[in-house]
Amino acid sequence: MARPPRFTTDQLLDAAVRLAAADGPAAVTMSAVAQAVGAPSGSVYHRFPGRVALLAEVWLRSVERFQEGYFAVIDRAAEPLRAARAASRYVVAWSRENSEEAALLLYGPAEFGRSEWSEEHTRRADAGNGRVFASLHDLAEALGARDEPARDRVTLALIDLPLSVVRRHLRAGTPLPPHAENLAEECTAALLGDDRGGPA
């Protein structure tokens, strides 16, 4: 009977996330990941053919985990303004619960070698991005955003604003304050003209 692998793919990717969050994408190398988990380098090469594939998987696993919850929050809300406010809160709440992955995502795919990714990795990234754009477009339509400035306002309210709430803390390595979710939601509500304010 074959002996089960000592180190799982998720353990290796978790180590890569920690390295990237602490010291940036440049710190994610095959040998650094192996050393971080106490594995021989062959264990890393057994799962990833090279550093480019490792970087792609680190990025994609992180962003796909975020996106899955983001879509669920938007889809669950029956009313568009409530969906927008919930989505803004989610960005902050997810970043609080997954601070290392959130810090990693501040860099962007280009810094994780996207130009050299395989066709499959690129396809996964494009599919996720396409789903995000479609969801934002549908929500913007539901909110009555018909022209480019109005659609930009929705993007600012749902993505840029909540990210600005967390970015400073993530980069400083400090915890998000307890009021961060409420602050993000209130800013989103104000920008979209929802005069109710406060938590949904």
PyRosetta script that sets phi, psi and omega in degrees:
from pyrosetta import init, pose_from_sequence

init()
pose = pose_from_sequence("MARPPRFTTDQLLDAAVRLAAADGPAAVTMSAVAQAVGAPSGSVYHRFPGRVALLAEVWLRSVERFQEGYFAVIDRAAEPLRAARAASRYVVAWSRENSEEAALLLYGPAEFGRSEWSEEHTRRADAGNGRVFASLHDLAEALGARDEPARDRVTLALIDLPLSVVRRHLRAGTPLPPHAENLAEECTAALLGDDRGGPA")
pose.set_psi(1, 134.7)
pose.set_omega(1, -179.2)
pose.set_phi(2, -69.0)
pose.set_psi(2, 138.9)
pose.set_omega(2, 179.0)
pose.set_phi(3, -75.8)
pose.set_psi(3, 133.4)
pose.set_omega(3, -179.7)
pose.set_phi(4, -63.4)
pose.set_psi(4, 148.1)
pose.set_omega(4, -179.4)
pose.set_phi(5, -61.6)
pose.set_psi(5, 141.3)
pose.set_omega(5, -177.7)
pose.set_phi(6, -73.9)
pose.set_psi(6, -33.0)
pose.set_omega(6, -178.2)
pose.set_phi(7, -121.3)
pose.set_psi(7, 125.5)
pose.set_omega(7, -179.4)
pose.set_phi(8, -84.1)
pose.set_psi(8, 164.0)
pose.set_omega(8, 176.8)
pose.set_phi(9, -60.2)
pose.set_psi(9, -41.4)
pose.set_omega(9, 180.0)
pose.set_phi(10, -63.8)
pose.set_psi(10, -37.2)
pose.set_omega(10, 177.7)
pose.set_phi(11, -63.1)
pose.set_psi(11, -40.9)
pose.set_omega(11, 179.0)
pose.set_phi(12, -67.2)
pose.set_psi(12, -41.8)
pose.set_omega(12, 178.7)
pose.set_phi(13, -68.3)
pose.set_psi(13, -36.6)
pose.set_omega(13, 175.7)
pose.set_phi(14, -59.6)
pose.set_psi(14, -42.2)
pose.set_omega(14, 178.3)
pose.set_phi(15, -64.0)
pose.set_psi(15, -40.6)
pose.set_omega(15, 178.2)
pose.set_phi(16, -64.0)
pose.set_psi(16, -38.3)
pose.set_omega(16, 177.2)
pose.set_phi(17, -61.3)
pose.set_psi(17, -44.9)
pose.set_omega(17, -179.7)
pose.set_phi(18, -62.0)
pose.set_psi(18, -41.2)
pose.set_omega(18, 179.2)
pose.set_phi(19, -63.9)
pose.set_psi(19, -45.2)
pose.set_omega(19, -178.7)
pose.set_phi(20, -66.4)
pose.set_psi(20, -40.6)
pose.set_omega(20, -179.5)
pose.set_phi(21, -65.0)
pose.set_psi(21, -36.2)
pose.set_omega(21, -176.5)
pose.set_phi(22, -80.3)
pose.set_psi(22, -42.0)
pose.set_omega(22, -170.5)
pose.set_phi(23, -133.6)
pose.set_psi(23, 10.6)
pose.set_omega(23, 176.3)
pose.set_phi(24, 89.3)
pose.set_psi(24, 168.3)
pose.set_omega(24, -177.5)
pose.set_phi(25, -57.1)
pose.set_psi(25, -31.3)
pose.set_omega(25, -178.6)
pose.set_phi(26, -61.2)
pose.set_psi(26, -24.3)
pose.set_omega(26, -178.6)
pose.set_phi(27, -77.4)
pose.set_psi(27, -12.2)
pose.set_omega(27, -177.0)
pose.set_phi(28, -88.2)
pose.set_psi(28, 97.0)
pose.set_omega(28, 175.7)
pose.set_phi(29, -123.8)
pose.set_psi(29, 163.8)
pose.set_omega(29, -179.3)
pose.set_phi(30, -60.3)
pose.set_psi(30, -44.8)
pose.set_omega(30, -177.4)
pose.set_phi(31, -69.9)
pose.set_psi(31, -36.4)
pose.set_omega(31, 180.0)
pose.set_phi(32, -66.3)
pose.set_psi(32, -39.6)
pose.set_omega(32, 178.1)
pose.set_phi(33, -65.7)
pose.set_psi(33, -44.4)
pose.set_omega(33, 178.7)
pose.set_phi(34, -59.8)
pose.set_psi(34, -45.5)
pose.set_omega(34, -179.8)
pose.set_phi(35, -64.0)
pose.set_psi(35, -37.4)
pose.set_omega(35, -176.9)
pose.set_phi(36, -63.7)
pose.set_psi(36, -31.5)
pose.set_omega(36, -179.3)
pose.set_phi(37, -104.7)
pose.set_psi(37, -0.7)
pose.set_omega(37, -178.9)
pose.set_phi(38, 72.8)
pose.set_psi(38, 32.9)
pose.set_omega(38, -178.4)
pose.set_phi(39, -107.4)
pose.set_psi(39, 154.1)
pose.set_omega(39, 171.2)
pose.set_phi(40, -68.1)
pose.set_psi(40, 151.0)
pose.set_omega(40, -179.1)
pose.set_phi(41, -56.9)
pose.set_psi(41, -30.2)
pose.set_omega(41, 179.7)
pose.set_phi(42, -61.2)
pose.set_psi(42, -29.4)
pose.set_omega(42, 178.3)
pose.set_phi(43, -64.3)
pose.set_psi(43, -35.5)
pose.set_omega(43, 179.4)
pose.set_phi(44, -74.7)
pose.set_psi(44, -44.8)
pose.set_omega(44, -179.7)
pose.set_phi(45, -66.9)
pose.set_psi(45, -23.5)
pose.set_omega(45, 178.1)
pose.set_phi(46, -66.2)
pose.set_psi(46, -29.2)
pose.set_omega(46, -177.4)
pose.set_phi(47, -103.3)
pose.set_psi(47, -25.7)
pose.set_omega(47, -179.5)
pose.set_phi(48, -130.4)
pose.set_psi(48, 124.4)
pose.set_omega(48, -176.0)
pose.set_phi(49, -66.4)
pose.set_psi(49, -18.0)
pose.set_omega(49, 179.5)
pose.set_phi(50, -174.0)
pose.set_psi(50, 178.9)
pose.set_omega(50, -175.1)
pose.set_phi(51, -63.9)
pose.set_psi(51, -36.1)
pose.set_omega(51, 179.8)
pose.set_phi(52, -60.3)
pose.set_psi(52, -43.8)
pose.set_omega(52, 178.6)
pose.set_phi(53, -65.1)
pose.set_psi(53, -38.6)
pose.set_omega(53, 177.6)
pose.set_phi(54, -62.2)
pose.set_psi(54, -47.9)
pose.set_omega(54, 179.5)
pose.set_phi(55, -60.9)
pose.set_psi(55, -41.5)
pose.set_omega(55, 179.8)
pose.set_phi(56, -61.7)
pose.set_psi(56, -44.2)
pose.set_omega(56, -178.5)
pose.set_phi(57, -68.1)
pose.set_psi(57, -37.4)
pose.set_omega(57, 177.6)
pose.set_phi(58, -61.1)
pose.set_psi(58, -48.9)
pose.set_omega(58, -179.8)
pose.set_phi(59, -63.2)
pose.set_psi(59, -51.2)
pose.set_omega(59, -173.3)
pose.set_phi(60, -65.5)
pose.set_psi(60, -40.5)
pose.set_omega(60, 178.8)
pose.set_phi(61, -61.6)
pose.set_psi(61, -41.7)
pose.set_omega(61, -179.2)
pose.set_phi(62, -66.0)
pose.set_psi(62, -49.5)
pose.set_omega(62, -175.7)
pose.set_phi(63, -70.1)
pose.set_psi(63, -34.8)
pose.set_omega(63, 179.0)
pose.set_phi(64, -68.6)
pose.set_psi(64, -36.0)
pose.set_omega(64, 175.7)
pose.set_phi(65, -63.3)
pose.set_psi(65, -42.5)
pose.set_omega(65, 177.2)
pose.set_phi(66, -64.0)
pose.set_psi(66, -48.0)
pose.set_omega(66, -175.4)
pose.set_phi(67, -61.5)
pose.set_psi(67, -38.7)
pose.set_omega(67, -177.0)
pose.set_phi(68, -59.2)
pose.set_psi(68, -46.2)
pose.set_omega(68, 178.4)
pose.set_phi(69, -69.5)
pose.set_psi(69, -35.5)
pose.set_omega(69, -179.8)
pose.set_phi(70, -62.5)
pose.set_psi(70, -45.9)
pose.set_omega(70, 178.9)
pose.set_phi(71, -64.2)
pose.set_psi(71, -39.8)
pose.set_omega(71, -179.0)
pose.set_phi(72, -62.2)
pose.set_psi(72, -40.8)
pose.set_omega(72, 179.6)
pose.set_phi(73, -64.1)
pose.set_psi(73, -45.3)
pose.set_omega(73, -179.4)
pose.set_phi(74, -65.1)
pose.set_psi(74, -42.5)
pose.set_omega(74, -175.6)
pose.set_phi(75, -70.8)
pose.set_psi(75, -28.0)
pose.set_omega(75, -176.7)
pose.set_phi(76, -74.9)
pose.set_psi(76, -26.6)
pose.set_omega(76, -175.3)
pose.set_phi(77, -81.6)
pose.set_psi(77, 128.3)
pose.set_omega(77, -176.5)
pose.set_phi(78, -80.0)
pose.set_psi(78, -20.9)
pose.set_omega(78, -174.9)
pose.set_phi(79, -118.1)
pose.set_psi(79, 133.7)
pose.set_omega(79, -170.1)
pose.set_phi(80, -60.3)
pose.set_psi(80, -40.8)
pose.set_omega(80, 179.3)
pose.set_phi(81, -66.4)
pose.set_psi(81, -36.8)
pose.set_omega(81, 176.3)
pose.set_phi(82, -65.7)
pose.set_psi(82, -39.2)
pose.set_omega(82, 177.8)
pose.set_phi(83, -63.0)
pose.set_psi(83, -42.4)
pose.set_omega(83, -179.4)
pose.set_phi(84, -63.7)
pose.set_psi(84, -43.8)
pose.set_omega(84, -179.6)
pose.set_phi(85, -66.3)
pose.set_psi(85, -41.2)
pose.set_omega(85, 178.8)
pose.set_phi(86, -65.1)
pose.set_psi(86, -38.2)
pose.set_omega(86, 179.2)
pose.set_phi(87, -64.4)
pose.set_psi(87, -39.8)
pose.set_omega(87, 178.4)
pose.set_phi(88, -63.8)
pose.set_psi(88, -43.9)
pose.set_omega(88, 177.4)
pose.set_phi(89, -61.8)
pose.set_psi(89, -39.1)
pose.set_omega(89, -176.6)
pose.set_phi(90, -61.7)
pose.set_psi(90, -41.6)
pose.set_omega(90, 179.8)
pose.set_phi(91, -54.9)
pose.set_psi(91, -44.3)
pose.set_omega(91, -178.5)
pose.set_phi(92, -72.9)
pose.set_psi(92, -45.2)
pose.set_omega(92, -178.1)
pose.set_phi(93, -63.0)
pose.set_psi(93, -41.9)
pose.set_omega(93, 178.9)
pose.set_phi(94, -64.5)
pose.set_psi(94, -41.0)
pose.set_omega(94, 180.0)
pose.set_phi(95, -64.8)
pose.set_psi(95, -34.5)
pose.set_omega(95, 177.5)
pose.set_phi(96, -66.6)
pose.set_psi(96, -44.2)
pose.set_omega(96, -175.3)
pose.set_phi(97, -79.3)
pose.set_psi(97, -21.4)
pose.set_omega(97, -176.9)
pose.set_phi(98, -131.0)
pose.set_psi(98, 58.2)
pose.set_omega(98, -170.0)
pose.set_phi(99, -62.3)
pose.set_psi(99, -35.4)
pose.set_omega(99, -179.2)
pose.set_phi(100, -70.7)
pose.set_psi(100, -44.0)
pose.set_omega(100, 177.6)
pose.set_phi(101, -66.4)
pose.set_psi(101, -37.4)
pose.set_omega(101, 178.0)
pose.set_phi(102, -63.4)
pose.set_psi(102, -41.6)
pose.set_omega(102, 177.9)
pose.set_phi(103, -63.6)
pose.set_psi(103, -38.2)
pose.set_omega(103, 177.4)
pose.set_phi(104, -61.6)
pose.set_psi(104, -43.6)
pose.set_omega(104, -175.7)
pose.set_phi(105, -70.0)
pose.set_psi(105, -13.2)
pose.set_omega(105, 175.7)
pose.set_phi(106, -66.1)
pose.set_psi(106, -21.1)
pose.set_omega(106, -176.5)
pose.set_phi(107, -76.1)
pose.set_psi(107, -44.3)
pose.set_omega(107, -176.2)
pose.set_phi(108, 99.6)
pose.set_psi(108, 154.6)
pose.set_omega(108, -174.3)
pose.set_phi(109, -64.8)
pose.set_psi(109, -29.7)
pose.set_omega(109, -178.7)
pose.set_phi(110, -60.3)
pose.set_psi(110, -36.3)
pose.set_omega(110, -179.6)
pose.set_phi(111, -77.3)
pose.set_psi(111, -7.5)
pose.set_omega(111, 172.8)
pose.set_phi(112, -106.0)
pose.set_psi(112, 24.9)
pose.set_omega(112, 170.9)
pose.set_phi(113, 75.6)
pose.set_psi(113, 28.7)
pose.set_omega(113, -174.9)
pose.set_phi(114, -54.5)
pose.set_psi(114, -35.8)
pose.set_omega(114, -177.6)
pose.set_phi(115, -61.5)
pose.set_psi(115, -18.1)
pose.set_omega(115, -178.9)
pose.set_phi(116, -109.9)
pose.set_psi(116, 5.6)
pose.set_omega(116, -177.9)
pose.set_phi(117, -65.7)
pose.set_psi(117, 156.9)
pose.set_omega(117, 174.9)
pose.set_phi(118, -68.8)
pose.set_psi(118, 166.6)
pose.set_omega(118, 178.2)
pose.set_phi(119, -59.8)
pose.set_psi(119, -40.0)
pose.set_omega(119, -179.1)
pose.set_phi(120, -66.1)
pose.set_psi(120, -43.5)
pose.set_omega(120, 178.1)
pose.set_phi(121, -64.4)
pose.set_psi(121, -41.2)
pose.set_omega(121, 178.3)
pose.set_phi(122, -64.0)
pose.set_psi(122, -40.6)
pose.set_omega(122, 179.2)
pose.set_phi(123, -61.8)
pose.set_psi(123, -44.1)
pose.set_omega(123, 178.4)
pose.set_phi(124, -60.8)
pose.set_psi(124, -43.9)
pose.set_omega(124, -179.9)
pose.set_phi(125, -63.5)
pose.set_psi(125, -45.2)
pose.set_omega(125, -178.9)
pose.set_phi(126, -65.1)
pose.set_psi(126, -37.7)
pose.set_omega(126, 179.5)
pose.set_phi(127, -64.4)
pose.set_psi(127, -43.6)
pose.set_omega(127, 178.4)
pose.set_phi(128, -63.9)
pose.set_psi(128, -44.4)
pose.set_omega(128, 178.9)
pose.set_phi(129, -63.1)
pose.set_psi(129, -41.1)
pose.set_omega(129, 179.3)
pose.set_phi(130, -62.0)
pose.set_psi(130, -38.6)
pose.set_omega(130, 178.7)
pose.set_phi(131, -67.2)
pose.set_psi(131, -38.9)
pose.set_omega(131, 177.0)
pose.set_phi(132, -62.6)
pose.set_psi(132, -48.9)
pose.set_omega(132, -178.9)
pose.set_phi(133, -61.2)
pose.set_psi(133, -39.7)
pose.set_omega(133, 179.8)
pose.set_phi(134, -65.5)
pose.set_psi(134, -42.0)
pose.set_omega(134, 179.8)
pose.set_phi(135, -64.6)
pose.set_psi(135, -43.4)
pose.set_omega(135, 178.9)
pose.set_phi(136, -65.4)
pose.set_psi(136, -38.5)
pose.set_omega(136, 178.5)
pose.set_phi(137, -63.5)
pose.set_psi(137, -46.2)
pose.set_omega(137, 180.0)
pose.set_phi(138, -63.1)
pose.set_psi(138, -41.3)
pose.set_omega(138, -179.9)
pose.set_phi(139, -68.6)
pose.set_psi(139, -39.0)
pose.set_omega(139, 177.3)
pose.set_phi(140, -61.2)
pose.set_psi(140, -41.9)
pose.set_omega(140, 177.0)
pose.set_phi(141, -61.1)
pose.set_psi(141, -44.1)
pose.set_omega(141, -179.6)
pose.set_phi(142, -64.7)
pose.set_psi(142, -28.8)
pose.set_omega(142, 179.1)
pose.set_phi(143, -84.8)
pose.set_psi(143, -2.1)
pose.set_omega(143, 179.7)
pose.set_phi(144, 83.9)
pose.set_psi(144, 16.8)
pose.set_omega(144, 179.0)
pose.set_phi(145, -83.9)
pose.set_psi(145, 102.7)
pose.set_omega(145, -173.4)
pose.set_phi(146, -102.9)
pose.set_psi(146, -26.9)
pose.set_omega(146, -178.0)
pose.set_phi(147, -110.0)
pose.set_psi(147, 174.5)
pose.set_omega(147, -174.7)
pose.set_phi(148, -62.6)
pose.set_psi(148, -44.0)
pose.set_omega(148, 177.8)
pose.set_phi(149, -60.4)
pose.set_psi(149, -38.7)
pose.set_omega(149, -179.9)
pose.set_phi(150, -68.2)
pose.set_psi(150, -38.9)
pose.set_omega(150, 178.2)
pose.set_phi(151, -68.1)
pose.set_psi(151, -37.3)
pose.set_omega(151, 176.5)
pose.set_phi(152, -62.7)
pose.set_psi(152, -35.3)
pose.set_omega(152, 178.5)
pose.set_phi(153, -63.5)
pose.set_psi(153, -40.8)
pose.set_omega(153, 178.9)
pose.set_phi(154, -65.4)
pose.set_psi(154, -43.8)
pose.set_omega(154, 178.3)
pose.set_phi(155, -61.7)
pose.set_psi(155, -42.3)
pose.set_omega(155, 177.5)
pose.set_phi(156, -61.1)
pose.set_psi(156, -43.2)
pose.set_omega(156, -176.1)
pose.set_phi(157, -69.2)
pose.set_psi(157, -36.3)
pose.set_omega(157, -173.1)
pose.set_phi(158, -94.9)
pose.set_psi(158, -23.0)
pose.set_omega(158, -175.0)
pose.set_phi(159, -121.9)
pose.set_psi(159, -59.7)
pose.set_omega(159, -172.3)
pose.set_phi(160, -65.9)
pose.set_psi(160, -43.3)
pose.set_omega(160, -179.1)
pose.set_phi(161, -63.3)
pose.set_psi(161, -53.2)
pose.set_omega(161, 179.4)
pose.set_phi(162, -61.9)
pose.set_psi(162, -34.1)
pose.set_omega(162, 177.3)
pose.set_phi(163, -65.0)
pose.set_psi(163, -36.6)
pose.set_omega(163, 179.6)
pose.set_phi(164, -66.1)
pose.set_psi(164, -28.5)
pose.set_omega(164, 178.5)
pose.set_phi(165, -67.3)
pose.set_psi(165, -36.2)
pose.set_omega(165, -174.6)
pose.set_phi(166, -96.7)
pose.set_psi(166, -23.1)
pose.set_omega(166, -170.0)
pose.set_phi(167, -58.0)
pose.set_psi(167, -47.4)
pose.set_omega(167, -176.9)
pose.set_phi(168, -59.9)
pose.set_psi(168, -41.6)
pose.set_omega(168, -179.1)
pose.set_phi(169, -71.1)
pose.set_psi(169, -40.5)
pose.set_omega(169, 179.8)
pose.set_phi(170, -62.8)
pose.set_psi(170, -43.7)
pose.set_omega(170, -177.7)
pose.set_phi(171, -69.9)
pose.set_psi(171, -28.8)
pose.set_omega(171, 178.5)
pose.set_phi(172, -86.1)
pose.set_psi(172, -10.6)
pose.set_omega(172, -177.4)
pose.set_phi(173, 71.3)
pose.set_psi(173, 25.3)
pose.set_omega(173, 179.8)
pose.set_phi(174, -105.1)
pose.set_psi(174, 151.1)
pose.set_omega(174, -179.1)
pose.set_phi(175, -65.3)
pose.set_psi(175, 148.4)
pose.set_omega(175, 173.4)
pose.set_phi(176, -69.5)
pose.set_psi(176, 138.7)
pose.set_omega(176, 179.6)
pose.set_phi(177, -68.0)
pose.set_psi(177, 156.0)
pose.set_omega(177, -177.0)
pose.set_phi(178, -59.3)
pose.set_psi(178, -25.8)
pose.set_omega(178, -176.5)
pose.set_phi(179, -90.5)
pose.set_psi(179, 6.2)
pose.set_omega(179, -171.7)
pose.set_phi(180, -63.0)
pose.set_psi(180, -42.0)
pose.set_omega(180, 179.4)
pose.set_phi(181, -61.9)
pose.set_psi(181, -45.7)
pose.set_omega(181, 179.5)
pose.set_phi(182, -62.3)
pose.set_psi(182, -40.3)
pose.set_omega(182, 179.9)
pose.set_phi(183, -62.5)
pose.set_psi(183, -45.7)
pose.set_omega(183, 179.8)
pose.set_phi(184, -61.9)
pose.set_psi(184, -44.2)
pose.set_omega(184, -179.1)
pose.set_phi(185, -64.8)
pose.set_psi(185, -41.7)
pose.set_omega(185, 179.9)
pose.set_phi(186, -63.5)
pose.set_psi(186, -39.4)
pose.set_omega(186, 178.3)
pose.set_phi(187, -65.5)
pose.set_psi(187, -42.5)
pose.set_omega(187, 178.7)
pose.set_phi(188, -63.1)
pose.set_psi(188, -46.2)
pose.set_omega(188, -179.9)
pose.set_phi(189, -60.5)
pose.set_psi(189, -43.0)
pose.set_omega(189, -178.9)
pose.set_phi(190, -64.2)
pose.set_psi(190, -43.0)
pose.set_omega(190, -177.3)
pose.set_phi(191, -67.4)
pose.set_psi(191, -31.2)
pose.set_omega(191, -178.9)
pose.set_phi(192, -92.8)
pose.set_psi(192, 5.0)
pose.set_omega(192, 175.7)
pose.set_phi(193, 77.5)
pose.set_psi(193, 23.0)
pose.set_omega(193, 177.4)
pose.set_phi(194, -89.7)
pose.set_psi(194, 104.9)
pose.set_omega(194, -173.5)
pose.set_phi(195, -80.6)
pose.set_psi(195, 3.3)
pose.set_omega(195, 178.0)
pose.set_phi(196, -72.3)
pose.set_psi(196, -38.8)
pose.set_omega(196, -179.2)
pose.set_phi(197, 60.6)
pose.set_psi(197, -179.1)
pose.set_omega(197, 175.2)
pose.set_phi(198, 65.3)
pose.set_psi(198, 174.5)
pose.set_omega(198, -179.0)
pose.set_phi(199, -61.5)
pose.set_psi(199, 146.9)
pose.set_omega(199, 179.6)
pose.set_phi(200, -69.5)
pose.dump_pdb("model.pdb")
